[in-house]
Amino acid sequence: MKQKKIFEKGFTIVELLAVIAIMLILAGMATVGVTKAQDFSKRRAAQAEIYSFGLALKAYRTDNGDYPLPAAWLADLKNNAKNGPFIEAAVTGQDPWFNNYQYVFPGVNNTDSFDLLSLGKDGAVGGGDDIYNW
C-alpha cells in the first residue's frame, strides 16, 4: 500500500485568497493602531511645547516687565538682548501638524497673562482637538 503525500497537490486558489484576506485584515488593524499612537504622540508633543513656551514667556516677563507683543513674540523670545534668548533659535513655532502656534496677549481666557494654543490636527479653531494653556 502506497502512502499518500500530503503536499503533493499544493494549495488551492481559495486557500491562498483566504490567507491573503487574513493578512490584509491584520495589516489594516495594525495601521489603525499605529495611526492612533501617532496622533496621541503629536498631542503630547504639542502639550509639552505649549508648556515650554509658557515657561519661556514667563521668564521673558520676569526680565522685561511684560509679555512680548503677538506680532513678534517668537523672535523676541529668541533674540532678547537683555537676558535672552529664552528659547533655542531652531524652534520654529509650529505644532506637530505644521500649523503655527497661536499666541494672544493679553489673553482672552487668561486675562492676566497670555493665551497660547495649537489648532490641532484639523488646523481650525474648535472641533475638539485644540490644545491650549487654559
Secondary structure, DSSP 8 states (H G I E B T S, - for coil): -----TTSS---HHHHHHHHHHHHHHHHHHHHHHHHHHHHHHHHHHHHHHHHHHHHHHHHHHHHSS---GGGHHHHHHS-TTT--SS-TT---B-TTS-B-EEESS-SSSTTS-EEEE-TTTTSS-TT--EE--
